[in-house]
Amino acid sequence: MLAAGLLVAAETTLGFGMVAPGEAGLLVVGTTATTTGTFLTIWAVTSLCAILGYCIGYGLGRFFGPRIRQTRPVRRYGGQSWDSATRFLRRRGTIAVMIAIYLPVMRTLVPAAAGAAGLPFRKFLPASAVAGITWCGLHILVGAAAGKAARQIEEAIGYGSWILLALLVAVLALVVRRKRRKKALARQEDPDQDRAGSAPIPDLSEPGAPAPSDGDGGAQPEADRTARDDQRHRHAHLPASGD
């Protein structure tokens, strides 16, 4: 809050408006105004700082007089900006002091121009008070509304994140369940396929067992050929029955 007040005072003082973001400070500090008491305290402190900055600018204008146009801060803004502030003050008088705070360049130059032009302080002070109070109150109110909206959005995003997480978990559980079910079905089907596709292997050691067939379907076991050869050999060496 004090930092925002210093930024506001620098914003409304001659020469510091270019480097001190007073409006940004009000918006930021306004986001912390979560209660009525905090809002009023911030409003009071920053309004006093804005009036103080206006009075400092007015004092610089009264001290330097018309020579202030040649000072470095005014030259930084440019002579045309100073002339525009002077003409605006002459046309509007004290109303210009109240309106100038809402204009980026004018809120820095008009207070000094009022002092240099000899505007009575008794007229300047009420106008600067109205300007500072309304300007600070408006920006703090905008900051408070933005802060409340940001908190609501944050809560909504938080709830949405939990809902999205729950949906992801549900989808993941469904995918895992389907994969497990497919694996279980595959395990049940594999044994049936093995029994249906496999043929019994004959035991050649038992008598009368069928001989395995070759690739052309004919049964030509090596043992049978050997037995037939042995039988022919024995018949060839037996004596004839007539002798």
Secondary structure, 3 states (H helix, E strand, C coil): CHHHHHHHHHHCCCCCCCCCCHHHHHHHHHCCCCCHHHHHHHHHHHHHHHHHHHHHHHHHHHHHHHHHHHCHHHHHHCHHHHHHHHHHHHHHCHHHHHHHCCCCCHHHHHHHHHHHHCCCHHHHHHHHHHHHHHHHHHHHHHHHHHHHHHHHHHHHHHHHHHHHHHHHHHHHHHHHHHHHHHHHHHHHHHHHHHHHHCCCCCCCCCCCCCCCCCCCCCCCCHHHHHHHHHHHHHHHHCCCCCC
